[in-house]
Amino acid sequence: MAATPAAVPPLPAVKLNIKDVMKAINNQDAALKIGEGGFGQVYRGTFSNNPVAVKLLNIGKQRDAFEELSREVNAVGMIHHPNIVRLIGYAVSPEEGLFCIVYEYVGGGSFADAIRTHKKGEALLRYEVQLWILQEVAEALVYVHALKAVHADIKPDNILLTADPLHVSSSPASALAKLCDFGFAKFITQVNAVTRTHTTVTRVGVSEGYTDPATVKTGTLSAKTDVYSMVCFTSYMNITAAIRSIDCYCYAGCCFC
């Protein structure tokens, strides 16, 4: 496996003009929508001649929410690593209740997408590719933890790929996996004065099957929170790589089928 390039020096997120961001996605053109959830929508677009993904958060008229998101985005803007989706900037429109976050666009989709679209009989995810993806995600987490931060939502949907992992024939020259969605990420600022290893939060995002039960119970985030989720992701990868080679008779909506 090729060595991962060194991380670039951290810089705060750039505040962008809301009109320029909306122009980048052709004023929320439905044809450019690539995702949607409880948080809002995600659009593919072009900003400063570069492909981008724009996440639109609908937060209404809550001034406190705008200020909190601005602080969090600026904090996440300090995280720069080849295996982490780059945050380009953000824009706000208090009048419309919109908070826009602009990221680099990663065209390979998520690891979960790759598995879901894989058909029985196709080539399985080779062992060396599994190791490659795990190594790159692990290196991203080591960097995040060195900054005294916790991602807190490691799962297949939040690991984006620059190429189809099922058809990677050799070691790619650049990063294959990129960690994304730092919506639950926290910097460890409210810490134990001695250990400085954890922070207590009032809201913990729960991704079923990946969130550490102790974190849910206590509301305490630490590097162990991410380690637990990483182990779950590793198990998911191993299981799906195997189960795709056999018939799976299970309940409707099984995440492995």
Secondary structure, 3 states (H helix, E strand, C coil): CCCCCCCCCCCCCEECCHHHHHHHCCCCCHHHEEEEECCEEEEEEEECCEEEEEEEEECCCCHHHHHHHHHHHHHHCCCCCCCECCEEEEEEECCCCEEEEEEECCCCCEHHHHHHHCCCCCCCCCHHHHHHHHHHHHHHHHHHHHCCEECCCCCHHHEEECCCHHHCCCCCCCCCEEECCCCCCEECCCCCCCCCCEEECCCCCCCCCCCCHHHHHHCEEEHHHHHHHHHHHHHHHHHHHHHCCCCCCCCCCCCCC
